[in-house]
Amino acid sequence: MVIAITFERRASTRLSSWLKKVRDTDQRSGWMLPHVFDELRHYWNTDKFKAMSEQAKKARDSLKCVSLHTEGAKTVGTITREMGKKMGHTPIEPEVFKRTHVKKKENESNSDVWVEERAKRTFNEFHQKSGRGGTHKGKVYGRDSRNDVRRLQSGLQGVGSSRQAEALDGVQIAAMSAQIHNLHRHLQSRSGEE
């Protein structure tokens, strides 16, 4: 049963691809009989087919329920883990969103090119809310976020290595520790309010 379903799905996809190529080039392929090609050309020129084709094109192009991104079939969890390994800390949501919705730069001095205007708008709205201390789904944006606390904590972990010791001096460590303390205190006071 699974083999039959898989074959049918793959054969259907392949046949659709072949027929689209024939329709786009308007040339009969060797595997297609001449009378079948003539019948298909006639059908492709009907108003019924053109209407269906236009409706399908609009559905594919619709951005109402789809968010374009740059990472293909990878899940957000996989992307977050990869970023964490590369960055040395757990990335916060805006970092992940920006990574997945900004096109790769050829030159670091180039400005960001968003995959779609809606992604740019969403990112900017997120930052506006974070400046006001807005919340979403029980999470506090910006400096009050639990992710920020985790991120700052991860910046202090493993400071014993020489490379990290060079990167972080005592002043930075003291500032980060104070910020972590303030964030913890703020989160605890918010938890008491709930």
C-alpha positions as CSV (number, residue, x, y, z in Angstrom):
1,M,0.0,0.0,0.0
2,V,2.8,2.5,0.9
3,I,4.7,1.6,-2.2
4,A,1.6,2.3,-4.4
5,I,0.9,5.6,-2.7
6,T,4.6,6.7,-3.0
7,F,4.7,5.7,-6.6
8,E,1.4,7.5,-7.4
9,R,2.6,10.7,-5.7
10,R,6.0,10.7,-7.4
11,A,4.6,9.7,-10.8
12,S,2.0,12.4,-10.5
13,T,4.6,15.0,-9.6
14,R,6.9,13.9,-12.5
15,L,4.1,13.9,-15.0
16,S,2.9,17.3,-13.9
17,S,6.5,18.6,-14.3
18,W,6.8,17.1,-17.8
19,L,3.5,18.5,-18.9
20,K,4.4,22.0,-17.6
21,K,7.6,21.8,-19.6
22,V,5.7,20.8,-22.8
23,R,3.2,23.6,-22.2
24,D,5.9,26.3,-21.5
25,T,7.9,25.3,-24.6
26,D,4.9,24.5,-26.8
27,Q,6.9,21.6,-28.3
28,R,5.9,18.0,-28.2
29,S,8.2,15.7,-26.3
30,G,9.2,12.3,-27.9
31,W,7.2,10.4,-25.2
32,M,4.0,12.1,-26.2
33,L,1.8,11.0,-29.0
34,P,1.0,13.7,-31.6
35,H,-2.8,13.5,-31.1
36,V,-2.4,13.8,-27.3
37,F,-0.2,16.9,-27.7
38,D,-2.9,18.5,-30.0
39,E,-5.7,17.7,-27.5
40,L,-3.6,19.2,-24.6
41,R,-2.8,22.3,-26.6
42,H,-6.5,22.8,-27.3
43,Y,-7.4,22.3,-23.6
44,W,-4.6,24.6,-22.4
45,N,-6.1,27.4,-24.6
46,T,-9.6,27.1,-23.1
47,D,-11.0,29.7,-20.7
48,K,-11.7,27.0,-18.1
49,F,-8.0,26.0,-18.0
50,K,-6.8,29.6,-18.0
51,A,-9.1,30.4,-15.1
52,M,-7.9,27.4,-13.1
53,S,-4.3,28.2,-13.9
54,E,-4.6,31.8,-12.8
55,Q,-6.4,30.8,-9.6
56,A,-3.6,28.3,-8.8
57,K,-1.0,30.9,-9.6
58,K,-2.6,33.4,-7.1
59,A,-2.8,30.7,-4.5
60,R,1.0,29.9,-4.9
61,D,1.9,33.6,-4.8
62,S,-0.3,34.4,-1.8
63,L,1.6,35.5,1.2
64,K,-1.4,35.4,3.5
65,C,-0.5,32.2,5.3
66,V,3.1,31.8,4.3
67,S,6.2,33.4,5.6
68,L,9.1,33.3,3.3
69,H,12.5,32.5,4.9
70,T,16.0,31.8,3.8
71,E,16.7,28.4,5.5
72,G,14.8,25.9,3.4
73,A,13.5,22.9,5.1
74,K,15.3,23.4,8.4
75,T,13.2,23.8,11.5
76,V,13.5,26.9,13.7
77,G,14.8,24.6,16.5
78,T,17.6,23.3,14.2
79,I,18.5,26.8,13.1
80,T,18.6,28.0,16.8
81,R,20.9,25.1,17.8
82,E,23.2,25.8,14.9
83,M,23.3,29.5,15.7
84,G,24.0,28.7,19.4
85,K,27.0,26.5,18.6
86,K,28.4,29.1,16.2
87,M,27.7,32.1,18.6
88,G,28.6,30.3,21.8
89,H,25.3,31.2,23.4
90,T,21.6,30.6,22.9
91,P,20.3,33.2,20.4
92,I,17.3,35.3,21.3
93,E,14.2,35.3,19.1
94,P,15.0,38.5,17.2
95,E,18.4,37.1,16.2
96,V,16.8,33.9,14.9
97,F,14.1,35.8,13.1
98,K,16.6,38.1,11.4
99,R,18.8,35.2,10.4
100,T,15.9,33.4,8.7
101,H,14.3,36.4,7.0
102,V,17.2,38.5,5.8
103,K,19.0,37.4,2.5
104,K,22.6,36.4,2.8
105,K,25.0,39.3,2.2
106,E,27.8,39.2,-0.4
107,N,29.5,42.0,1.5
108,E,29.1,42.8,5.2
109,S,28.8,46.5,4.5
110,N,25.7,45.9,2.4
111,S,22.4,46.8,4.0
112,D,19.9,44.1,5.1
113,V,17.6,42.8,2.3
114,W,14.5,41.2,3.8
115,V,12.8,38.3,2.0
116,E,9.5,40.2,2.1
117,E,8.2,43.5,3.3
118,R,6.0,41.8,5.9
119,A,9.1,40.2,7.6
120,K,10.8,43.6,7.9
121,R,7.6,45.1,9.3
122,T,7.3,42.3,11.8
123,F,10.9,42.7,13.0
124,N,10.5,46.5,13.4
125,E,7.2,46.0,15.3
126,F,8.9,43.5,17.6
127,H,11.6,46.1,18.4
128,Q,9.0,48.8,19.0
129,K,7.2,46.6,21.5
130,S,10.5,45.7,23.2
131,G,11.3,49.4,23.7
132,R,7.9,49.8,25.4
133,G,8.3,46.5,27.4
134,G,5.4,44.9,25.6
135,T,4.5,41.3,26.0
136,H,3.4,38.4,23.7
137,K,2.2,35.0,24.8
138,G,3.3,35.7,28.4
139,K,6.9,36.6,27.4
140,V,8.3,40.0,28.1
141,Y,10.1,41.5,25.1
142,G,13.5,43.1,25.2
143,R,15.8,43.3,28.2
144,D,13.2,41.6,30.4
145,S,13.1,38.4,28.4
146,R,14.1,35.1,30.0
147,N,16.1,34.4,26.8
148,D,18.2,37.5,27.5
149,V,19.0,36.2,31.0
150,R,20.0,32.9,29.6
151,R,22.1,34.6,26.9
152,L,23.9,36.7,29.5
153,Q,24.5,33.7,31.7
154,S,25.9,31.7,28.8
155,G,28.3,34.6,28.1
156,L,29.8,34.0,31.5
157,Q,30.0,30.2,31.4
158,G,33.5,28.8,30.6
159,V,35.3,32.1,31.1
160,G,38.3,30.0,32.3
161,S,39.6,29.5,28.7
162,S,42.3,31.9,27.6
163,R,40.4,33.0,24.4
164,Q,37.3,34.0,26.4
165,A,39.4,35.6,29.1
166,E,40.9,37.9,26.4
167,A,37.5,38.7,25.0
168,L,36.0,39.5,28.4
169,D,37.8,41.8,30.8
170,G,36.8,42.3,34.5
171,V,34.7,45.4,33.7
172,Q,32.6,43.6,31.2
173,I,32.1,40.6,33.5
174,A,31.0,42.9,36.4
175,A,28.6,44.8,34.1
176,M,27.1,41.5,32.8
177,S,26.8,40.1,36.4
178,A,25.0,43.3,37.5
179,Q,22.7,43.1,34.5
180,I,21.9,39.4,35.2
181,H,21.1,40.3,38.8
182,N,18.8,43.1,37.8
183,L,17.0,40.9,35.2
184,H,16.5,38.1,37.7
185,R,15.1,40.6,40.2
186,H,12.8,42.0,37.6
187,L,11.6,38.6,36.5
188,Q,11.0,37.5,40.1
189,S,8.9,40.6,40.7
190,R,6.9,40.0,37.5
191,S,6.4,36.3,38.6
192,G,5.0,37.5,41.9
193,E,2.5,39.7,40.0
194,E,1.1,36.8,38.0
